[in-house]
Amino acid sequence: MKTMQTIAIIGASGNMGAAISKSLAKGNYRLLLCANELNKVQAVAEEIKSSHPAATVEALDCSVEASWEADIIIAAVPFAAEREVAAKIKEVANQKIVISIANPLNDTYNGLVTAPDTSAAEELQKLLPNAKVIKAFNTTFAADFATPVIDGKQADAFIAGNDAEALQTVSEVVSTAGFSPIVAGDLAVSGTLERMQLLLIQLNMKYDYNWLAGWKILHQ
Ligand SMILES: NC(=O)c1ccc[n+]([C@@H]2O[C@H](COP(=O)([O-])OP(=O)(O)OC[C@H]3O[C@@H](n4cnc5c(N)ncnc54)[C@H](OP(=O)(O)O)[C@@H]3O)[C@@H](O)[C@H]2O)c1
């Protein structure tokens, strides 16, 4: 059996952080949940313990300590908070996998704040030059985690990054969460993935599409 990996989820009290944490509780992971307010992540940890009594989960109020202990760090925070988070974890994230889930939306959610030639993930990589930044979970809505099989089809979850081993590790994390992992390319593909989710968000906001929606490549 593989050794248990430790995953720090920064922003585990948020919509995505809590959804990811709950979905990974069924895997062979030690989960360290952290956010600014300890009581909020404690509530998520308690919920996980009651639904998955065998899960290894702890709530921490310090993202540096959680990241120091972690093999994989998930930055489940708004794009605007990534600079602050990166500054805190920079020293302890060296050579570790850091998952960027952010969609860098503007205030009205009808565009991205990043320049056309970059992405939230690439900006995070610049802030954490010695970490292995991987884009994942940005094309899945928080609501999808409870129902990753939509209309009988397992939603795809796209992954991008520059390190083959890290992509494999994150593919396993994505599978554990219940999605079908698709490696879409190197980290520069992140801009495409972030724009894909902007499209889905726009469909919902403008045309009342459906928040329980995801991507699926159909094939034989
Ligand atoms: N919601 C979705 O369906 C969805 C889908 C794909 C990707 N995303 C991406 O996921 C990320 C989180 O979205 P969300 O909807 O989960 O947002 P959210 O519900 O507002 O949660 C944000 C989380 O980040 C924490 N946080 C905020 N600023 C922080 C800081 N400076 N340092 C540490 N923690 C901080 C918050 O903690 P406090 O409450 O204690 O401040 C909270 O736990 C965003 O980048 C978003 O683009 C969201």
Ligand as a Chemical Component Dictionary entry (heavy atoms), coordinates in Angstrom:
data_LIG
# 
_chem_comp.id                   LIG 
_chem_comp.type                 NON-POLYMER 
_chem_comp.pdbx_formal_charge   0 
_chem_comp.three_letter_code    LIG 
# 
loop_
_chem_comp_atom.comp_id 
_chem_comp_atom.atom_id 
_chem_comp_atom.alt_atom_id 
_chem_comp_atom.type_symbol 
_chem_comp_atom.charge 
_chem_comp_atom.model_Cartn_x 
_chem_comp_atom.model_Cartn_y 
_chem_comp_atom.model_Cartn_z 
_chem_comp_atom.pdbx_ordinal 
LIG N1  N1  N 0  -17.045 28.234 -6.137 1  
LIG C1  C1  C 0  -16.796 27.487 -7.209 2  
LIG O1  O1  O 0  -17.675 26.759 -7.711 3  
LIG C2  C2  C 0  -15.423 27.485 -7.819 4  
LIG C3  C3  C 0  -15.145 26.609 -8.890 5  
LIG C4  C4  C 0  -13.836 26.532 -9.400 6  
LIG C5  C5  C 0  -12.838 27.312 -8.858 7  
LIG N2  N2  N 1  -13.135 28.192 -7.857 8  
LIG C6  C6  C 0  -12.039 28.995 -7.295 9  
LIG O2  O2  O 0  -11.856 28.531 -5.969 10 
LIG C7  C7  C 0  -11.331 29.583 -5.154 11 
LIG C8  C8  C 0  -12.198 29.698 -3.892 12 
LIG O3  O3  O 0  -13.523 29.981 -4.287 13 
LIG P1  P1  P 0  -14.732 29.787 -3.283 14 
LIG O4  O4  O 0  -15.963 29.908 -4.093 15 
LIG O5  O5  O -1 -14.522 28.561 -2.472 16 
LIG O6  O6  O 0  -14.581 31.071 -2.354 17 
LIG P2  P2  P 0  -15.044 31.278 -0.829 18 
LIG O7  O7  O 0  -16.231 30.440 -0.542 19 
LIG O8  O8  O 0  -15.144 32.756 -0.650 20 
LIG O9  O9  O 0  -13.813 30.725 0.033  21 
LIG C9  C9  C 0  -12.578 31.369 0.052  22 
LIG C10 C10 C 0  -11.704 30.752 1.115  23 
LIG O10 O10 O 0  -10.432 31.400 1.096  24 
LIG C11 C11 C 0  -10.114 31.864 2.414  25 
LIG N3  N3  N 0  -9.305  33.084 2.286  26 
LIG C12 C12 C 0  -9.667  34.265 1.731  27 
LIG N4  N4  N 0  -8.642  35.131 1.788  28 
LIG C13 C13 C 0  -7.606  34.480 2.393  29 
LIG C14 C14 C 0  -6.289  34.836 2.742  30 
LIG N5  N5  N 0  -5.795  36.039 2.447  31 
LIG N6  N6  N 0  -5.519  33.908 3.362  32 
LIG C15 C15 C 0  -6.003  32.673 3.640  33 
LIG N7  N7  N 0  -7.249  32.282 3.330  34 
LIG C16 C16 C 0  -8.043  33.167 2.707  35 
LIG C17 C17 C 0  -11.460 32.109 3.064  36 
LIG O11 O11 O 0  -11.301 32.059 4.480  37 
LIG P3  P3  P 0  -12.108 33.109 5.403  38 
LIG O12 O12 O 0  -13.559 32.879 5.122  39 
LIG O13 O13 O 0  -11.666 32.749 6.764  40 
LIG O14 O14 O 0  -11.636 34.455 4.930  41 
LIG C18 C18 C 0  -12.252 30.914 2.543  42 
LIG O15 O15 O 0  -11.917 29.754 3.279  43 
LIG C19 C19 C 0  -11.346 30.845 -6.017 44 
LIG O16 O16 O 0  -10.072 31.086 -6.510 45 
LIG C20 C20 C 0  -12.297 30.482 -7.162 46 
LIG O17 O17 O 0  -11.993 31.160 -8.367 47 
LIG C21 C21 C 0  -14.393 28.293 -7.315 48 
# 
loop_
_chem_comp_bond.comp_id 
_chem_comp_bond.atom_id_1 
_chem_comp_bond.atom_id_2 
_chem_comp_bond.value_order 
_chem_comp_bond.pdbx_ordinal 
LIG N1  C1  SING 1  
LIG C1  O1  DOUB 2  
LIG C1  C2  SING 3  
LIG C2  C3  SING 4  
LIG C2  C21 DOUB 5  
LIG C3  C4  DOUB 6  
LIG C4  C5  SING 7  
LIG C5  N2  DOUB 8  
LIG N2  C6  SING 9  
LIG N2  C21 SING 10 
LIG C6  O2  SING 11 
LIG C6  C20 SING 12 
LIG O2  C7  SING 13 
LIG C7  C8  SING 14 
LIG C7  C19 SING 15 
LIG C8  O3  SING 16 
LIG O3  P1  SING 17 
LIG P1  O4  DOUB 18 
LIG P1  O5  SING 19 
LIG P1  O6  SING 20 
LIG O6  P2  SING 21 
LIG P2  O7  DOUB 22 
LIG P2  O8  SING 23 
LIG P2  O9  SING 24 
LIG O9  C9  SING 25 
LIG C9  C10 SING 26 
LIG C10 O10 SING 27 
LIG C10 C18 SING 28 
LIG O10 C11 SING 29 
LIG C11 N3  SING 30 
LIG C11 C17 SING 31 
LIG N3  C12 SING 32 
LIG N3  C16 SING 33 
LIG C12 N4  DOUB 34 
LIG N4  C13 SING 35 
LIG C13 C14 SING 36 
LIG C13 C16 DOUB 37 
LIG C14 N5  SING 38 
LIG C14 N6  DOUB 39 
LIG N6  C15 SING 40 
LIG C15 N7  DOUB 41 
LIG N7  C16 SING 42 
LIG C17 O11 SING 43 
LIG C17 C18 SING 44 
LIG O11 P3  SING 45 
LIG P3  O12 DOUB 46 
LIG P3  O13 SING 47 
LIG P3  O14 SING 48 
LIG C18 O15 SING 49 
LIG C19 O16 SING 50 
LIG C19 C20 SING 51 
LIG C20 O17 SING 52 
# 
